[in-house]
Amino acid sequence: MTEEEKGKPEMGTCFSCGSDKVEIMTRVTGFFSKVNSWNKGKIGELKKRRDAIKGNNQALKMKNET
């Protein structure tokens, strides 16, 4: 991965048609924003939040299975 790619948000795939022409958007304080216009710092914060949410969901799932 190049330095330029590290600063870009991960692009997804459309669940409906499979297209890779997908723009990632997020909702912050009630407003939607295209992530591709964010700087590297903001994108890094978003990735950390996503990782934390995934970790919390996994912990809850494990707790509920016991």
C-alpha positions in Angstrom: 0.0 0.0 0.0 1.4 3.4 -1.0 1.4 6.4 1.3 -1.3 8.0 -0.9 -3.5 4.9 -0.5 -3.0 4.9 3.3 -4.7 8.3 3.5 -7.7 7.4 1.4 -10.9 5.8 2.8 -11.6 2.2 2.0 -14.0 1.9 -0.8 -16.8 -0.6 -0.6 -18.8 -2.7 -2.9 -22.6 -2.2 -3.5 -24.5 -5.0 -1.8 -27.2 -4.8 -4.4 -25.4 -4.7 -7.8 -21.8 -5.4 -6.9 -20.5 -2.1 -8.3 -17.2 -0.8 -6.9 -18.2 2.8 -7.7 -19.3 3.5 -4.1 -18.9 6.7 -2.1 -18.6 6.3 1.7 -20.7 8.7 3.7 -20.9 9.2 7.4 -23.3 11.1 9.7 -21.7 13.4 12.3 -24.0 15.5 14.6 -26.9 14.9 12.3 -25.3 15.9 9.0 -24.1 13.6 6.2 -20.7 14.1 4.8 -18.7 12.4 2.0 -15.6 10.9 3.5 -13.5 11.3 0.4 -13.2 15.0 1.1 -11.7 14.4 4.6 -8.0 14.9 5.4 -5.8 11.9 6.6 -6.4 12.8 10.3 -10.2 12.7 10.1 -10.0 9.4 8.1 -7.8 7.9 10.7 -10.3 8.9 13.4 -13.1 7.3 11.4 -11.2 4.0 11.1 -10.5 4.0 14.8 -14.2 4.5 15.6 -15.1 1.7 13.2 -12.6 -0.7 14.9 -13.9 0.2 18.3 -17.5 -0.5 17.3 -16.5 -3.8 15.8 -14.7 -4.7 19.0 -17.7 -3.8 21.1 -20.0 -5.8 18.9 -17.8 -8.8 19.1 -17.6 -8.6 22.9 -21.4 -8.2 23.2 -21.9 -11.2 20.9 -19.5 -13.4 23.0 -21.2 -12.2 26.2 -24.7 -13.1 24.8 -23.5 -16.6 23.7 -22.6 -17.5 27.3 
